[in-house]
Amino acid sequence: MDDLTARPEGFSASVPIAELIKLGAVDNDLFARTFFPKAAREKAPLFHKEIDELLENPRYRLVNLECFRGSAKTTKLRIFTAKRIAYALNKTILYVGASEGHAARSIQWLRAQIEEKTDASGVRRKPLFSSAFNLSPGRKWTDTEIEVSHGVTGEVFWVLGVGITGNIRGINFDDYRPSLIILDDIVTDENAATREQREKISDLVLGAIVNSLAPATEEPNAKVALLQTPLHPKDVSSLAAESKTWKTARFGCWTKETQDFPTDMQRSVWEARYPTSALRRQKKEAIEQNRLSIWLREMECRLTSPEICPFKPEWLKYRPEGSLSPQNGIAVLAIDPVPPPSDRAAKKNTDSDFEAQVVWRRVRGEYHLEACVTNRGHEPSWSVSTALTLARNHRVARIVMQNIQYERTLEWLLKQEMQRTGRYFMLVDTSRKANRQNKHTRIVGAFQGPASHGRIFVDASQTEFISQFVQYRIGIDHDDILDASANALLDLINPTLELGEDEYAESWDDSDIPKIRRAQGCP
């Protein structure tokens, strides 16, 4: 090792590796550019140094860093993990990603920095990182679990990669608890979409994972490092930020001095990768497209409420007060039922969801919300009686549902009641039209087109629907009316009928057709 030299970017001459190892212990940017030049291709911005200080400070046992999208969170955590192994600071490391595959990619990256490779001359050589610190593969060497032998200290280091939804409880390495737990962007749009999913992850991290960390009396350098772009006010990162036991810091795309200034005065925190002019242009485009809150969440780590909705309030059209919706056209009833409560929900005694039943009518390319009723909790008898009453009163052509999970049971109950009463309605499955899209995509896809063209009509009194429409966003707790309405629109919207036969039938004018006179009596 004493004979090895390297020439990091910015150095005019080669420097002995032994000297670089000493300098790298206190300079993370030098450490990264020396041993991982492909990952650290440019000089680190100032906010990266602030992140390093928080990660390496032994006073902070639980670190929660909210970082903007594209801030190199994964790269920072990989290099941080490598450094903790190189300088023998953490022997047992648990690496948690949004999925096992996400974590495995980071383990594979670490493997590539240690195992020998064949160079252009056909000779097997170690990478500079592993040769400098005398690291070599141990007995375990898989995509998700590795052992690293440290030739200097003679110790073995363990690294295990798992997904946040995997089996994380009770993990230990040769009777040792993890002394470093890395949580790399574990919250996604999918697992932040519902309250139950958010609570599951928050309970897991703030409970089981934190409690599985090696005690400070046994390992003074033990640490949990959570780097995340926050997605919801109740996700694990936001909850950790409210706790005094976590050290939380936020790193948005603007410098801290200008982050609260008008857009034209804000300056990029990472000019080399995200020029100020480009960021300002992106923010203005987000405002024009009514996507400002999404942009603020992703790039400024700010969670806001009204603008995050993909729908603009002015898209809704209101029928005159006291007027009824048109009675021609075609109407459908859509149901978003509430399934029986899960064991977990029953034990926690959490508030039940709302069932929604809505009637939508299509008239000459316009879509009118005629009726909207809701009920809290799982009540099959209410579901059946309400559905058939609405269907009769509004003379619907069919009842639409997604033929998945509990909806199949409700469909059977409806059929049984129709057979008993002798009044039948067609039952239609919209799951194929939804094309297995997630709920957010299905709702946005159903509403955004007709609503943006002023084709959605409601009464001002239908406050529940209007409220959900205006406030809708990923992770909203109550979207049952929108979900049912999206299924109705998926059934009603048919571009081939915009000027099709039903339109002509609705506007048929028979004033010019001669009337046939009835004969008086029988011939």
C-alpha positions, 0 to 999 in steps of 0.5 A: 500500500505504501507504494501506491499513488493516485492523482485525484482531480484537482491535484497537480501531482500524484499523492501516496495512497497512505496520505490520501487515506489520512486526508480522506478521513476528514474530507469526504469529497476527496475520499469520494473523488479518489476512490470512486471517480465514476460516482463522484464525477464533479466537485461536491456542492456545499450542501453535500458537505452539510449532509456529510457532517450530519451523517458522520456526527456521532452525537446524532444517532437518528438522522432524517434528511429530507432531500430534493429529487436528484440530489444524489441521495443514493450515491451519498449513502453508498459512499458513506457506507463504503467509508464506514467499512473502510475506516472500520466504523461499523461492522454490521450494516443493514441497507434498506431500499424501497424494494429488495431490488433497489437495495440489491443495486447498492450492494452490487455497487459495493461489491464492484468496488471490492472484488478483483477485475480483469484489466485491459492487459488480462491481469486480475487486479483489485480496484483502488478502493479495496487495495488501498484499505486491504479489503477482500470478499468474505464467505457470503458474496451475493447480490443482497448479502456480503461479508467483507474481510478487512486486512488491516484490522482483521475483522469481518464486516457484514452488509445485508440489503433488504426491501422495506416491505421484506422481513426486517424484524429481528435481523442480527449478524452473528449475534450482533445487532446492526450498528448502521441502518441505511434507509434509502428513499423508502417512501414511494408514490405507491406505498404513500398512497393510502393511510394504511400503507403509510402507517405500516411503514412508519410503524416499522421504521419508528418502531422495529427498525429503530429498536433493532439498532445496536445500543449506544453502550455497545456501539457508540457509532451506531446510527440510523440514516434516513434520506428521503424526498417527503411525499406526504405530511404523514409519511415516515420522514414527516413524522420523524421531523416532528420527533425530538429524537431525530436530527432532521434537516431539509435540503431543497434545490435552492440555496438556503439564503434564497429559498424563500425569495421570489422565483426570479431571485432564487439560486440553485444549490447545485449550479453545476448539475441544475443551473439556476436558469433551468430550475426557474424555467421548470418552476414557472412551467409547473405553475402554468400547468397547475403542477406547482405543488408537485414541483415544490414537493419534489424539488423544494421538499415542501408539502402544500395542499391546494395546488397539489391537486391535478385538477383545477377548481375552475374546471368544474361547471355548475348547473344553475341553482334549483335546476335539474340535470338533463333527463335524456342521455344515458345514466350509470350508477357506480359503487365504491364499496367498503370491504370488511375491516382487516384484523389490523384495522379492527385491533387499532379501532381506526375510522372506517372508510366511506362507501360511495354511490354515484349516478352520472349521466352523459348528454351530448358529450357532457357529464352530469353528476346526478346523485352522490350518497355516502355511508361510513363503514361496511354495511352490505344491506345498505349497499344493496338497498341504496344501489337498487333505489338509486338505479330505479329512481334515476333509470340507469342503464347499468351498474358499474363496479370493478370486479375485484376483491369485495366487489365480487361479493357485492355483485352477488348480493345485488344479483340475489336482491334483483332476483327476489324483487324481479327488477333487473339492472345490467352489472358491468365490470370496469376493471378491464377499461382501467387496464390495471392502473393504480387508483391515482392514475385511474382517477386522473385519467378519467377526469382530467380530459373532460374536466379540462374542457369544461364537460363536468357539470355538478350542483353547488350543493354537491359539496362532498364531490366538489371538495374531493375534486378540488383537494385530490392528490396522491395520499389523500385520505378520502377519495371514495366519491372520486374513485366511484365517479372515475369508474362511471366515467370510464364506462360513459366516455366513448369518443366514437359516440361524441357524434354517434347515434345516441347524440342524433337520437337525443337531438332528433327533430320530427317537426317536418315529418307528416303526422299519420291521422288515426281512422275513426273506429274500425274499418 
